Amino acid sequence: MEHWKFLQENDIVDVVAPGYPSQPHEIDGAHDFLVKWKLVPRIPKGLVKPHFLHANEDEQRFSFLKAAIESKDSRTIWCLRGGYGSNRLLPMLAKLKKPKEPKLLIGISDITSIHTFLIQEWGWPTLHAPLLDRLGRKLVSPKHEKELHRILFGQEKAVEFKKLKPLNDSAKKIKSLKSKIVGGNLTVLQSSMGTPWQINADKSLLFIEDLGERGYRIDRMLEQFRQGGVLKKCQGIILGDFIGGEEPSTGKNNFDLVFKRWAQDLDIPLFKGLEAGHASVQRPVPFNTSCVLQLEGGKAHLTIQTGGKA
């Protein structure tokens, strides 16, 4: 298994913007956050330019990502923001030669496209963790900022989630399951269907989360996964945060009903309660590293190796 390298003070961090643009003050905030951690932010000139959809033209966004991947003096690539745009870069990414040493990609949401590519094409571990514009705006609590720091600098070798709840009989029957985590944002994963980079959840636990999607859309995406064969060899689904998506008629979401239906319908384990996604708490979730899920007293305990090494 591949490993990324722990950060050390004075390390260069390559900052990229594969999706939506960030405002100048948000870029300044990201810079200041990395400096506070005694890291050296490399934010290319012209990273963000006016565009009707993205942070820049496709070719420019890709050129910055390519430079970050190929740079010899850095080992971490941290995304400024999510939004939309990363999947447009995958055909260009596919033409790159895999580097000899893995780098660590950090980001969530739209960045799911790049996580999936790096995992499936290059076998790299990645980290589903807060974006730089969020950290720069001080929207991450000191407690969770410290947790992220300990993981990246190698003081913690594993992330533990102790509040998972089994939703169906398959989940309740598990005593101990060894696997790995893949996934990310549900809508972005759906956009991979039918492409060369369609999400592969075989022999893996599929983590999903989303923002602003109504219950019927979540149900439809999961049904597409099932009909598309994504769940056939999947070892289980773990639900992160689903927020927004209120029904116009009631002002409330119907996620519980949707997931209750899927819990009854699925023959693979379904769990909820992973503290990751678009809610206020965005704990880091290492992707494509070894993990163990154990059941104790009706609660599921998930331990995920960070994938880092000295």
N, C-alpha and C positions, 0 to 999 in steps of 0.2 A: 504493500500500500504506500502511496505517495504521502509526503508530509510537507507542510509549509514551515517556514522558519519563524521562531519567536521574534518579536520586535525587541530592539534595544534602543536606548536613548541615542539621539542623533541619527537614527535611520531615516532615509528618505522615504516618503510615502507619495506615490503617484496618485494624483486626484484626477478623476475622469467624470464626464457628464454624458453618458450614452443615451439618456432619455430627455426629460423636460429641462428647460433652463432654470437656473437659480438667479436671484437678483444679486447685484454687486455686494450689498451688505451681508447676504447669506454666504457668499464666497469668502468675504472677509472674516465672517464668523467661523467658517470651516478652517480657514488658515490659522486663526487665533487659537482654536481648539487644539489643533495638532501641535502648535508651538507650546501650548500649556502642558501637553504631554511630553515635551522635550523631543519632539519629532521634527523633521524638516519637510514641510509641505512643498511638493512640486506641483504648482498649478500653472499650466502652460498659458502663455499670453494668447488671447483669442479663443480660449476654451469655450466661452459662451458668446454667441453672436445672435442678433435678431433673426428669428425664423418663425414662420406661422405655426409650427407644431413642436419643434425640438430645440435642443440647446444649440444646434448648429446644423449645417448640411450633413447628410449621411457620411460623405467621404471625409469630412473634417472630424466628425465624432469618432469615426473609425480610426483615423490617423492618430488621434490622441490615445485611443485605447491600444492600438498596435505599438505605439512608442512606449507605453507603460508596460505592456507585456514583454517587450524585447529589451527594455533598459537593463543594463548589466549592474547598475549600482543601487537598485531597489528590489524589495521582495514583497511589497504590499501595494495593492491597487484598491483605493477606497472611492466609492461612488458618491457624488455630490447629492444626487436626487434621483427619484424614480420617475413616475409619469408614464410616458410612452415613447418608444423608439428603439430599444435595445434589439428587438427581434429583427429589425431592418439591417442590422450589422452582421448577423450570423453568416450569410453567404460570403461576405468578405473575410470574416474570421476563419471560415472553413478553408481558405486558401493559405493561411499561415502555417508555417512549420511549427510543430509542438516544441516549445523550449525544453532544454535539458533539465532545468530546475523549475519546480512548481512555484508559483507565486500565490499569495492569498488574495482572493477577491472578497470584498466586503460590501454588502448592500442588500436591500429588500425590494419588494414590489416589482416594478418593471425589470429590475436586474435579474429576476428569476430566469429570464431567457439566457443570460450569460452564465449564470450558475449551471443551468442544465447542459449547456454546450461544453463547458470546461469539465464537468463531471463525466459526461457520456463520451466525449471525443478524446479528451486528454487524461482522464482518470484522476483529475485533481480533486482534493478536498477544498471546500469553500466555506464561507461563513455568512449565514443569513443573520445580519445584525444591522443596527441603526445606520442610516445614511448620514453623511457629514453635515448636510444643511440642518438636520434636526439636532445633532450634537452641538453645532455652532450656535444654534438659537436657544441652547440650554433647556431643551424640552425633554432631556433624559435625566431622571433623578440621580443624585449623587451615588446612591446605593447601586444602581444598575450601571452607571458609568464606571464605577470601581470594578464591578464584576467583569465588564468588557475589557478594562485595562489589565486585570489579572490574567484573563484568558490570552490576550494578545502578547503580553510580555512573559508568558510561560509560568506564572505563579499558580495557575489552576490548569490541570491536565484534563479535566472533564467538567461538563455542565450537567447539573441535576435538576430534573423536573419532578416534583413530588405531589403535584395536585391533579394529575390526570385521572379522569373518571371513565371506567369502562361503560359503554353504552349498549352492548349486546352480549348475548351468551358466548359468542366466540371470544370476545375480549375478557369476559369473566373467567373463562377456563384456562387462560394463560398462567403458567407458573413462572417461566423464564423464557424469554425470546431474545436471541442474538440477531442483530440485523444492522442496517445502516439507514440514515434518513435522506430522502430526496424530496423535491417538491418546491413549495413556495406559494406565490400568489396564484389562486385558482384561475382567474381570467387569463393571466399570462400563460399558464400551463395549457389552457384550452386552445390558445392561439398557436401552440406547437403541434396540435393534432394534424396529421396528414403531411407534416413536413419531415425532412431528414432528421430533425432534432426533436421529434415527438418525445414527450416524457416517457422514460422507461422506469417503471416502478417494480420490475421483477426482483424478487428476493430482497425487497426493501420495504420500509415503512414510509408511506406517502403522507407528508405534512402539507396541509393546505390552510390558507387564510384568505380573507378578502374584505374589501371596503366598498360600501355603497351599492352592493348587488342585492336585489330583492330575492326572496326565497325561491320563486319559480325559476329564476336564472341559475341559482346555485344548483337546484335539482336538475336542471337541463344540462349543466356542465358535467355533473357527476354521471348522468345517464349517458352522455357522449363518451365519457371515459370507459364506462362499462361496455357499451356497444363497440367501442374502438379497441377493446382488449387490454386496456391499461391496468385493469384491476385483476386480470386473470391469474397472474403469478405474484401479485402484491401481497405482502405479509400482514398488512393492516393499514388503516387510515388514522391519522392523528389530526384533530381539528385544532387550529390556532384560533385567533380572534376573528370573529365575523362581526363587523360593526356597520351601522347605517342600514340602508336597504329597507326602510319602513314602508309598509303598505299604505297607499294613498287613502284607502277607506277607513283604516283603523288608527293610523299614526304609529303602529307598532310593527316590528318585524315578525315573521313566522318561522324563524330559523329552527326553533326547538321542534316544531312539527315536521319540518323537512328532515332534520337529522334523526328524529324518532323513526320516521318512515324508512330511512336508509339503514338505521340500526337493525330494524326487523328484516329488512330485505337482503342485507349483505351476509355472505357466508365467511367473510374475513372480519377480524376484529376492528371495532370502531371505538376510538377514545376521543374525549374532548378535554380542554383545559390547559393546552400548552400556551404559556404566556408570551406569545409572539405574533406579530402581524402589524396592523396599523393602529392598535389601541395605544394608550399612554405608556403602558409597560411593553417594551420590545426587547425581550431577553434574547441573547445570542443562541442560534441553533446551528451547530456544525453539520454540514452536509457531507455525505460520502465518507464518513468515518465510522468506526465500529461503535455500536451502542448495545445496551442491554435493557430490556423492559421486563420488570418483575411486578407481580401482584402481591400486595400485602394488605390484609384487612379491608378488601374492597377497593383500595386505592392503588393505582398503577404508579410505579416509580421508574422513571426513565433516566438512564445515565449515558451521556454521549461523550465520547472522547473528542477533544478539541481538534486533533489532527496536526498539532504543532510539534516541533522539535527544536532543540537548541542548535 
